[in-house]
Amino acid sequence: MNKIEYENISAFHPGYYLRDLIKDLEMTQEEFAKRLNITPKNLSELINGKAAISKKIAKNLSLMLGTSVDVWLDLQKKYDQKVIEIKTLQAQRNEEIDLTLIDYSYFEKLGVVNSTKDKTKQVSELFKYFSISSFSVFKKPDFLVQFRKTQCVDEKIILNSNAWVQTVINIGRQVETQPYSEKNLKNYLPQIREMTLQSTSVFLPQLSRILSECGVAFVLIPSLKNSGVYGATKWINKDKVVLGMTNRGKYADIFWFSLFHELGHVFQRKVTKTLVDFETSDFIEEHEKEADQFAKDVLIPPKDYELFITRTSFSEQKIRDFANSIKIHPGIVVGRLQKEGYLPYTHLNKLKQKFILSN
């Protein structure tokens, strides 16, 4: 192809002009090739834009046609530049298609990108923030979020889940923390657990401070549309780990379970792996089961819970009394009973605290 057109850009290969020149000279391509001292095959590739004009051919053309060598070399140079321009524009258009899969306003609201309606600038802003050269990087199922090969996951989910996790990591890097201390974190668990009885305005600042003292950068941001992710744990180095969460469900019991689940991942200390938790999953890995059990056991002591569920009925007052005896919010008890089938999800929801979280 000796002519390429895309949108308002046209690229003419030197072969495009040679074809017309040969016709004007009333020669066959075979005869022209002989006079130019190249093979007919070489000339055919040149005319059809499959080969570039070399310095040798440019010199032979100048001698044969009485032109300068630079005339032909400049034609090739201009063609190459236009091709690059077209490919760049095509790539930009492809990125703009992928941009439609992402909610740009989400990142504007977080204040991590500049507000703009220009699609080209939006792509540029996100590339810079994520430190990527193409959205195709985030469409790889083994990038930050590790999807199993057997999973059939929409590329929109893969892209957005990687984008959310990268955002958590970026924000977490900016959070100042002390060197990680497993001992300190374990010692703080009872105090963190008691925060279930506090309002968000009271416990959130305390929680962030305590975790930072233990080497954990706590990041609480809204969920990103089409990501399906509610939590992630990522070690930045041996002394710092980022713990990211969303305001999933907006119920306090879900928040606290998710928090202790992620803390369970922190204690697992899988420093080479990004652990990501999804809203739904058809397969639960062993480390996820361990994190679930850790959250259950810290929130409600196993022996106390086992004794409590031996009762045949769970009235509002009995749940309140039990929650009060173990010093935890009754909504967490209700959430556990609902999750394990002891209560229908429609029962006693008034005991479940609902709040909207922000970081």
C-alpha angles and dihedrals in degrees: 000000000000095000127051124186128184124167104313097341125096126187119196117197116215086246088067090065094040091058091057091043092055090051091050090051089051092230132136116243089245092056092045090050091053092050090048089050096236132109121268087243091056091050093047091053090048095049092047093050094248094119134039125236109261124210089253094054091043089054092048091048091051091051094044097045102029095244131126121267089236092062091068097036090051091051089054092046093050091048092051091049092050091049090053089049091051094047090048091051092046090051090049091052090050090051089049088055089054089045088067088065091062130069100231091184089065091066092042090056090050088054094232096118134036118261112252140145092207108108093207091053091045090055090048092048093051094044090053094046094047094038092231133131097212140011086238086078089065091046091066110105092215100050113097097327110055110220117186117246090237092058119100100211126170112246089233089064092045092050095047096043090054090046092052094047092047089051091053090050093048093050092042092055088061093054112097114227140172117245111288115272118184090188093056092046092052091048090053095051095091091050092048090049091054088058088076086082093053133084120255092250089059104039103037097067091043092047093051091048095048094047092048089053088056095049096261119127105210114208120184114182135152120273116266117236114255094010100098089202123131103168145015139181121202130171111221091188137331091285101045136048128182117222112193128187141170129217088257114184091348089243118128094224091056091048094051095045090049091049095052090043089057090045086054087058090050091056089049086062098204092173096176097050135069107224112209128184123207134203090241132014133175091203128045118199121217095254089054092052089050091051090049092052091047091054093048094049096047095047096044118019108238097232093049092048094047090053093046097052092054085080115098096220135036112208124182092252094048090052091048091049093048093047090049091050092056093036099241135122111274091227089068090056091049091049091052093048091049093048092052096044100252090116130029114245088245094059127095095348088146087077091058113092116226124200141156112237129208131176 
